[in-house]
């Protein structure tokens, strides 16, 4: 409920900034975990919300002890995670994702905060036969990201199984599109193909060979933000995973999609979602605005590949 205090990680990110803005719009008080190097700019951007915001400096969410910061907190939303397209150390990314999620849960338990919502990804449900190694092309960003998020979610559910007092929910969205918040775009002072998250896939529509990217599953980032908040306010009645069987490998042409379960669990009806045209037009608007911002700062932009 809006009188509750929410602890949020990843608030400077593409999704996290939408979650934060929606929480503030609903009247919540939010404690935000921020790295020290971003704290000053963050406070300036949210100066008009000082009465609702408290900044907690946490430079490493996977190792920091912060039970004191969780005093008075009703629920935690954990969205911070290693970036999908920026991997120089696959093993480090795996450890960071797993330990980050587990440490948030451990700190929550110490502080007596029992409600936690974590951001996962639909990619954790694909290709169960695949074996990840740290050799060769498997270090490629998205593959390492898939492995990191899958291992992290498995550890989250192991933790949940041994801590029955905890109320833990993961959200597994597909690719996120839609506009960036003005705060998020302000952080992007230089061209980056990693920090713009899955918006990078829109550039693949400009591929010189005319091929469309094979990413048919998507959702508007604002709808995913809304789901995180709804699931803090309404406990899903199904206390287990929604999918019980092992999924087939990427059967995009065979699957039929039905939003009934989303409505049953989250209370979000089809008409509550952002229309597809708005999602992609506003995604492109964000990218064009960022390009103009970077050009004005003197950067040269590489042609899309």
C-alpha positions as CSV (number, residue, x, y, z in Angstrom):
1,X,0.0,0.0,0.0
2,X,1.2,3.6,-0.7
3,X,1.9,4.2,3.1
4,X,4.5,1.3,3.0
5,X,8.2,1.7,2.6
6,X,9.8,-0.1,-0.4
7,X,13.5,-0.9,-0.7
8,X,14.5,-0.8,-4.4
9,X,17.7,-1.9,-6.2
10,X,18.6,-1.0,-9.8
11,X,16.7,2.3,-9.6
12,X,19.0,4.0,-12.2
13,X,18.4,1.2,-14.8
14,X,16.0,1.0,-17.7
15,X,13.4,-1.0,-15.8
16,X,14.3,0.2,-12.3
17,X,13.7,3.8,-13.1
18,X,10.2,3.1,-14.3
19,X,9.5,1.1,-11.1
20,X,10.8,4.0,-9.0
21,X,8.7,6.6,-10.9
22,X,5.6,4.6,-10.6
23,X,6.1,4.0,-6.9
24,X,6.6,7.7,-6.3
25,X,3.5,8.5,-8.4
26,X,1.5,6.2,-6.2
27,X,2.7,7.9,-3.0
28,X,5.1,5.3,-1.7
29,X,8.2,6.1,0.4
30,X,11.2,4.4,-1.3
31,X,14.6,3.6,0.0
32,X,16.9,3.3,-3.0
33,X,20.2,1.4,-3.1
34,X,22.6,3.6,-5.2
35,X,26.4,3.3,-5.9
36,X,28.3,6.2,-4.4
37,X,29.4,7.5,-7.8
38,X,25.8,7.9,-9.0
39,X,24.3,9.3,-5.7
40,X,24.9,13.0,-6.3
41,X,23.3,13.0,-9.8
42,X,20.5,10.8,-8.6
43,X,19.6,13.2,-5.8
44,X,19.6,16.1,-8.2
45,X,17.3,14.3,-10.6
46,X,14.8,13.5,-7.8
47,X,15.1,16.7,-5.8
48,X,11.4,17.3,-6.0
49,X,10.7,13.9,-4.3
50,X,13.0,14.3,-1.3
51,X,10.2,13.7,1.1
52,X,9.5,10.3,-0.4
53,X,13.1,9.2,-1.1
54,X,16.0,8.0,1.0
55,X,19.3,7.1,-0.7
56,X,21.3,4.2,0.7
57,X,24.9,3.9,-0.6
58,X,25.6,0.3,-1.5
59,X,28.5,-0.2,-3.9
60,X,28.3,-4.0,-4.1
61,X,24.9,-5.5,-3.5
62,X,26.4,-9.0,-3.5
63,X,28.7,-8.5,-0.4
64,X,27.3,-5.5,1.5
65,X,25.7,-5.8,4.9
66,X,22.7,-3.5,5.1
67,X,20.1,-4.8,7.6
68,X,20.0,-1.3,9.2
69,X,18.9,0.2,5.9
70,X,16.0,-2.2,5.8
71,X,14.5,-1.1,9.1
72,X,10.9,-0.1,8.6
73,X,10.8,-1.6,5.1
74,X,7.7,-3.5,4.1
75,X,9.0,-5.1,0.9
76,X,12.0,-5.3,-1.4
77,X,12.1,-5.0,-5.2
78,X,15.4,-6.3,-6.5
79,X,16.1,-5.4,-10.2
80,X,19.8,-4.8,-10.1
81,X,21.7,-7.4,-12.2
82,X,24.8,-7.7,-14.5
83,X,24.1,-6.3,-18.0
84,X,23.1,-8.7,-20.7
85,X,25.4,-7.3,-23.4
86,X,28.5,-6.4,-21.4
87,X,30.5,-9.4,-20.4
88,X,34.3,-9.5,-20.0
89,X,34.2,-12.1,-17.2
90,X,31.5,-14.7,-17.6
91,X,32.4,-16.4,-14.3
92,X,32.3,-13.1,-12.5
93,X,28.9,-12.3,-14.0
94,X,27.5,-15.7,-12.8
95,X,28.8,-15.1,-9.3
96,X,27.6,-11.5,-9.2
97,X,24.0,-12.4,-10.2
98,X,23.8,-15.4,-7.8
99,X,25.4,-13.7,-4.8
100,X,23.5,-10.5,-5.5
101,X,20.1,-12.2,-5.3
102,X,21.1,-14.3,-2.3
103,X,22.6,-11.5,-0.4
104,X,19.4,-9.4,-0.8
105,X,17.4,-12.3,0.6
106,X,19.8,-12.9,3.5
107,X,19.7,-9.2,4.4
108,X,15.9,-9.2,4.2
109,X,15.7,-12.2,6.5
110,X,18.0,-10.5,9.0
111,X,15.9,-7.4,9.0
112,X,12.6,-9.2,9.2
113,X,11.5,-8.2,5.8
114,X,9.5,-11.1,4.4
115,X,8.2,-9.8,1.1
116,X,10.7,-9.8,-1.9
117,X,10.0,-9.4,-5.6
118,X,13.0,-10.1,-7.9
119,X,13.4,-9.5,-11.6
120,X,14.3,-12.6,-13.6
121,X,13.9,-13.3,-17.3
122,X,12.0,-15.5,-19.7
123,X,15.3,-16.7,-20.9
124,X,15.6,-18.9,-17.8
125,X,12.9,-21.2,-19.3
126,X,14.7,-21.9,-22.6
127,X,17.0,-24.6,-23.8
128,X,17.3,-26.7,-20.6
129,X,19.5,-29.2,-22.5
130,X,22.2,-26.5,-23.0
131,X,25.4,-26.8,-20.9
132,X,27.1,-23.5,-20.2
133,X,30.9,-23.4,-20.1
134,X,33.4,-20.6,-19.7
135,X,35.2,-21.5,-23.0
136,X,34.8,-20.2,-26.5
137,X,31.7,-18.3,-27.8
138,X,29.6,-19.2,-24.8
139,X,31.1,-16.2,-23.0
140,X,29.1,-14.1,-25.5
141,X,27.0,-11.6,-23.5
142,X,23.4,-13.0,-23.9
143,X,24.5,-16.6,-23.2
144,X,26.4,-15.6,-20.1
145,X,23.4,-13.5,-19.0
146,X,21.0,-16.5,-19.5
147,X,23.2,-18.7,-17.4
148,X,23.6,-16.1,-14.7
149,X,19.9,-15.4,-14.4
150,X,19.0,-19.1,-14.5
151,X,21.5,-20.0,-11.7
152,X,20.4,-17.0,-9.7
153,X,16.7,-18.0,-9.9
154,X,17.5,-21.6,-8.9
155,X,19.3,-20.4,-5.8
156,X,16.4,-18.0,-5.0
157,X,14.0,-21.0,-5.0
158,X,16.4,-23.1,-3.0
159,X,16.4,-20.2,-0.4
160,X,12.6,-20.0,-0.5
161,X,12.3,-23.7,0.1
162,X,14.3,-23.5,3.3
163,X,12.8,-20.2,4.5
164,X,9.1,-20.7,4.6
165,X,8.5,-17.4,6.4
166,X,9.7,-15.5,3.3
167,X,7.2,-14.4,0.6
168,X,9.3,-14.5,-2.6
169,X,8.2,-13.8,-6.1
170,X,10.2,-13.7,-9.3
171,X,9.0,-12.0,-12.5
172,X,10.2,-13.5,-15.8
173,X,9.5,-11.0,-18.6
174,X,10.6,-11.3,-22.2
175,X,12.5,-8.5,-24.1
176,X,11.6,-5.1,-22.8
177,X,10.8,-2.2,-25.1
178,X,9.3,1.2,-24.6
179,X,10.6,4.7,-23.7
180,X,13.3,5.3,-21.2
181,X,12.5,7.6,-18.3
182,X,14.0,11.1,-18.5
183,X,16.2,10.2,-15.5
184,X,17.5,7.0,-17.2
185,X,18.4,8.8,-20.4
186,X,20.2,11.5,-18.4
187,X,22.6,8.9,-17.0
188,X,23.6,7.9,-20.6
189,X,26.1,10.7,-21.3
190,X,28.0,8.7,-24.0
191,X,27.0,6.2,-26.7
192,X,26.4,2.8,-25.2
193,X,25.1,-0.4,-26.7
194,X,24.9,-2.1,-23.2
195,X,23.3,0.5,-21.0
196,X,20.3,0.9,-23.3
197,X,19.4,-2.7,-22.5
198,X,17.1,-4.6,-24.9
199,X,16.4,-1.4,-26.8
200,X,19.5,-2.3,-28.7
201,X,17.5,-4.9,-30.6
202,X,15.5,-2.2,-32.4
203,X,18.7,-1.3,-34.2
204,X,18.8,-4.8,-35.7
205,X,15.7,-3.8,-37.8
206,X,18.2,-1.6,-39.7
207,X,20.3,-4.7,-40.7
208,X,21.6,-4.2,-44.2
209,X,20.5,-7.6,-45.3
210,X,16.9,-6.9,-44.4
211,X,16.6,-9.7,-42.0
212,X,14.3,-9.2,-39.0
213,X,15.7,-10.1,-35.6
214,X,14.3,-13.4,-34.2
215,X,13.0,-11.9,-31.0
216,X,9.2,-12.2,-31.2
217,X,8.5,-12.1,-27.5
218,X,8.3,-8.6,-25.9
219,X,6.5,-6.5,-23.3
220,X,6.4,-2.8,-22.6
221,X,8.8,-1.8,-19.8
222,X,6.1,0.2,-18.1
223,X,3.9,-2.9,-17.9
224,X,6.7,-4.9,-16.3
225,X,7.3,-2.1,-13.8
226,X,3.5,-2.1,-13.0
227,X,3.6,-5.9,-12.4
228,X,6.5,-5.5,-9.9
229,X,4.4,-3.1,-7.9
230,X,1.1,-5.0,-8.2
231,X,2.9,-8.2,-6.9
232,X,4.0,-6.3,-3.8
233,X,0.4,-5.3,-3.1
234,X,-1.2,-8.6,-4.0
235,X,0.2,-12.0,-3.2
236,X,-0.1,-14.5,-6.0
237,X,-2.3,-17.3,-4.9
238,X,-0.2,-20.0,-6.5
239,X,2.7,-20.5,-4.2
240,X,4.9,-22.2,-6.7
241,X,6.2,-21.9,-10.3
242,X,3.5,-21.4,-12.9
243,X,5.3,-23.8,-15.3
244,X,5.8,-27.3,-14.1
245,X,7.0,-29.0,-17.3
246,X,10.3,-28.7,-19.2
247,X,9.7,-26.3,-22.1
248,X,10.5,-27.2,-25.7
249,X,13.3,-25.3,-27.5
250,X,12.1,-22.0,-28.9
251,X,8.8,-23.2,-30.6
252,X,7.8,-19.6,-31.5
253,X,5.8,-20.7,-34.6
254,X,3.9,-23.3,-32.6
255,X,3.0,-21.6,-29.3
256,X,-0.3,-19.9,-28.7
257,X,-0.2,-17.0,-26.3
258,X,-2.9,-16.4,-23.7
259,X,-2.9,-13.6,-21.1
260,X,-5.5,-15.2,-18.8
261,X,-2.9,-16.3,-16.3
262,X,-1.4,-12.8,-16.1
263,X,-4.8,-11.4,-15.3
264,X,-5.4,-14.1,-12.7
265,X,-2.1,-13.6,-10.9
266,X,-1.4,-9.9,-11.4
267,X,-4.9,-8.5,-12.0
268,X,-3.7,-6.9,-15.3
269,X,-6.3,-7.2,-18.1
270,X,-5.4,-6.9,-21.8
271,X,-6.7,-3.4,-21.9
272,X,-4.3,-2.4,-19.1
273,X,-1.2,-3.0,-21.2
274,X,0.4,-0.4,-23.4
275,X,-0.6,-0.7,-27.1
276,X,2.1,-2.1,-29.3
277,X,2.3,1.0,-31.5
278,X,2.9,3.1,-28.5
279,X,5.6,0.8,-27.2
280,X,7.7,0.8,-30.4
281,X,7.1,4.4,-31.5
282,X,8.2,5.6,-28.0
283,X,11.1,3.2,-28.0
284,X,12.4,4.8,-31.3
285,X,11.7,8.3,-29.9
286,X,14.0,7.5,-26.9
287,X,16.7,6.2,-29.2
288,X,16.5,9.2,-31.5
289,X,16.6,11.6,-28.5
290,X,19.7,9.8,-27.1
291,X,21.4,9.9,-30.5
292,X,20.8,13.7,-30.7
293,X,22.1,14.0,-27.1
294,X,25.3,12.2,-27.9
295,X,25.9,14.0,-31.2
296,X,25.5,17.3,-29.4
297,X,28.2,16.2,-27.0
298,X,30.5,15.6,-29.9
299,X,30.3,11.8,-30.2
300,X,30.3,10.0,-33.5
301,X,27.8,7.2,-33.7
302,X,28.7,3.9,-35.4
303,X,26.3,2.5,-38.0
304,X,24.0,-0.2,-36.8
305,X,25.3,-3.8,-37.5
